[in-house]
Amino acid sequence: MIFGKLLPREGNFFEMFNQHADRIVEAARAFSQLVANYGDVHLRDKYNQDVDNAASGRPGHA
């Protein structure tokens, strides 16, 4: 199978792929809320804090 060489050898590839997809959806929803309510300074600050926390691996991002 030619595609078998492209997949990681670790058994949890699809689990990790699905987790990544969940994070993308989560980020898209948060960004959509930010754009829809851009005038809300508190929401912008929370969004920025959540993005910083997610990027650094710290807990507390939603």
N, CA and C of each residue as an Amber inpcrd file, in Angstrom:
protein
   186
   0.8520000  -1.1890000   0.0000000   0.0000000   0.0000000   0.0000000
   0.8880000   1.2390000   0.0000000   0.7570000   2.0640000  -0.9880000
   1.6100000   3.2390000  -1.1260000   1.3000000   4.2970000  -0.0710000
   0.0360000   4.4480000   0.3120000  -0.3230000   5.4610000   1.2950000
   0.1240000   5.0720000   2.7000000   0.3490000   3.8100000   2.9320000
   0.8190000   3.3510000   4.2340000   2.1500000   3.9680000   4.6180000
   2.9550000   4.3000000   3.6320000   4.2560000   4.9130000   3.8990000
   4.1060000   6.3780000   4.3050000   2.9920000   6.9880000   3.9790000
   2.7630000   8.3890000   4.3080000   2.2220000   8.5810000   5.7170000
   1.5850000   7.5630000   6.2740000   1.0060000   7.6560000   7.6050000
   2.0740000   7.4320000   8.6680000   1.9570000   8.1430000   9.7790000
   2.9070000   7.9140000  10.8690000   2.8080000   6.4810000  11.3800000
   3.8660000   6.0070000  11.9200000   3.9010000   4.6290000  12.4240000
   3.2120000   4.5030000  13.7780000   2.9970000   5.6160000  14.4480000
   2.3140000   5.5810000  15.7360000   0.8500000   5.2210000  15.5330000
   0.3200000   4.4410000  16.4510000  -1.0450000   3.9570000  16.3190000
  -2.1200000   4.9850000  16.5950000  -1.7590000   6.1070000  17.1990000
  -2.7820000   7.0760000  17.5630000  -2.8860000   8.2390000  16.5730000
  -2.4810000   8.0390000  15.3460000  -2.5170000   9.1060000  14.3380000
  -3.9160000   9.6850000  14.1750000  -4.9170000   8.8330000  14.0190000
  -6.2610000   9.3380000  13.7650000  -6.8510000  10.0140000  14.9970000
  -6.4780000   9.5600000  16.1630000  -6.9140000  10.2260000  17.3930000
  -6.3270000  11.6360000  17.4460000  -5.0530000  11.7520000  17.1470000
  -4.3960000  13.0610000  17.1350000  -4.9610000  13.9450000  16.0270000
  -5.2510000  13.3630000  14.8790000  -5.8320000  14.1040000  13.7590000
  -7.1830000  14.6840000  14.1610000  -8.0140000  13.8750000  14.8220000
  -9.3340000  14.3310000  15.2540000  -9.2240000  15.4180000  16.3240000
  -8.2610000  15.3000000  17.2190000  -8.0460000  16.3350000  18.2300000
  -7.6370000  17.6500000  17.5660000  -6.7970000  17.5490000  16.5790000
  -6.3660000  18.7340000  15.8450000  -7.5570000  19.3760000  15.1310000
  -8.3900000  18.5640000  14.5170000  -9.5850000  19.0790000  13.8350000
 -10.5080000  19.7760000  14.8340000 -10.6550000  19.2130000  16.0180000
 -11.4780000  19.8450000  17.0580000 -10.9290000  21.2180000  17.4260000
  -9.6070000  21.3330000  17.5270000  -8.9880000  22.6250000  17.8670000
  -9.2100000  23.6480000  16.7550000  -9.1770000  23.1990000  15.5120000
  -9.4040000  24.1090000  14.3890000 -10.8280000  24.6540000  14.4370000
 -11.7920000  23.7870000  14.6950000 -13.1940000  24.2110000  14.7940000
 -13.3600000  25.1760000  15.9660000 -12.7540000  24.8450000  17.0780000
 -12.8120000  25.6990000  18.2740000 -12.2390000  27.0830000  17.9750000
 -11.1070000  27.1210000  17.3000000 -10.4700000  28.3930000  16.9550000
 -11.3190000  29.1900000  15.9720000 -11.9210000  28.5130000  15.0110000
 -12.7640000  29.2010000  14.0280000 -13.9750000  29.8310000  14.7040000
 -14.5680000  29.1170000  15.6400000 -15.7330000  29.6700000  16.3590000
 -15.3270000  30.8740000  17.2010000 -14.1960000  30.7710000  17.8810000
 -13.7220000  31.8840000  18.7000000 -13.4130000  33.0990000  17.8260000
 -12.7960000  32.8680000  16.6810000 -12.4770000  33.9730000  15.7770000
 -13.7480000  34.6030000  15.2250000 -14.7250000  33.7900000  14.9000000
 -16.0040000  34.2970000  14.4030000 -16.6770000  35.1890000  15.4490000
 -16.6390000  34.7510000  16.7070000 -17.1980000  35.5570000  17.7980000
 -16.4350000  36.8750000  17.9380000 -15.1180000  36.8090000  17.8050000
 -14.3000000  38.0120000  17.9020000 -14.6780000  39.0100000  16.8120000
 -14.7840000  38.5360000  15.5860000 -15.0990000  39.4290000  14.4700000
 -16.5100000  39.9980000  14.6060000 -17.4530000  39.1610000  15.0300000
 -18.8440000  39.6070000  15.1580000 -19.0080000  40.6360000  16.2750000
 -18.1300000  40.5920000  17.2710000 -18.2430000  41.4800000  18.4340000
 -16.9520000  42.2630000  18.6510000 -16.3540000  42.7350000  17.5690000
 -15.0350000  43.3490000  17.6670000 -15.0220000  44.6010000  18.5470000
 -16.1460000  45.2690000  18.6490000 -16.2200000  46.4720000  19.4740000
 -16.1820000  46.1830000  20.9670000 -16.3470000  44.9280000  21.3610000
 -16.3430000  44.5390000  22.7700000 -14.8950000  44.3510000  23.2300000
 -14.3860000  45.3410000  23.9500000 -12.9820000  45.3270000  24.3690000
 -12.6960000  44.1360000  25.2760000 -13.6140000  43.8040000  26.1650000
 -13.3950000  42.6810000  27.0790000 -13.2970000  41.3580000  26.3120000
 -14.1330000  41.1930000  25.3090000 -14.0800000  39.9700000  24.4970000
 -12.7640000  39.8950000  23.7250000 -12.3030000  41.0260000  23.1930000
 -11.0160000  41.0460000  22.4890000  -9.8760000  40.6830000  23.4170000
  -9.8940000  41.2230000  24.6210000  -8.8430000  40.9000000  25.5870000
  -8.8710000  39.4170000  25.9460000 -10.0640000  38.8660000  26.1540000
 -10.1940000  37.4460000  26.4830000  -9.6930000  36.5920000  25.3250000
 -10.0560000  36.9620000  24.1020000  -9.6080000  36.2280000  22.9220000
  -8.0800000  36.2310000  22.8480000  -7.4790000  37.3920000  23.0270000
  -6.0160000  37.4880000  22.9670000  -5.3640000  36.6480000  24.0550000
  -5.9360000  36.6800000  25.2520000  -5.3950000  35.8790000  26.3470000
  -5.5370000  34.3840000  26.0470000  -6.6870000  33.9830000  25.5190000
  -6.9060000  32.5780000  25.1730000  -5.9330000  32.1090000  24.0960000
  -5.6940000  32.9470000  23.1040000  -4.7540000  32.5940000  22.0330000
  -3.3420000  32.4600000  22.5950000  -2.9510000  33.4080000  23.4440000
  -1.6170000  33.3250000  24.0580000  -1.4830000  32.0600000  24.8990000
  -2.5110000  31.7250000  25.6760000  -2.4710000  30.5300000  26.5090000
  -2.3920000  29.2690000  25.6610000  -3.1740000  29.2180000  24.5990000
  -3.1640000  28.0350000  23.7260000  -1.8150000  27.8860000  23.0500000
  -1.2170000  28.9850000  22.6330000   0.0710000  28.9350000  21.9390000
   1.1880000  28.4800000  22.8730000   1.0700000  28.8160000  24.1490000
   2.1300000  28.4600000  25.0910000   1.8690000  27.1210000  25.7670000
   0.6910000  26.5430000  25.5170000   0.3670000  25.2650000  26.1170000
  -0.1760000  25.3700000  27.5240000  -0.4220000  26.5910000  27.9740000
  -0.9700000  26.7770000  29.3170000  -2.4570000  26.4520000  29.3080000
  -2.9690000  25.9260000  30.4090000  -4.3930000  25.6490000  30.4870000
  -5.1920000  26.9410000  30.5580000  -6.4780000  26.8140000  30.3320000
  -7.3530000  27.9760000  30.4560000  -7.8610000  28.4890000  29.1420000
  -7.4800000  27.8720000  28.0400000  -8.0270000  28.3050000  26.7590000
  -9.3050000  27.5470000  26.4760000 -10.2040000  28.2330000  25.8290000
 -11.4950000  27.5980000  25.5250000 -11.7320000  27.5110000  24.0530000
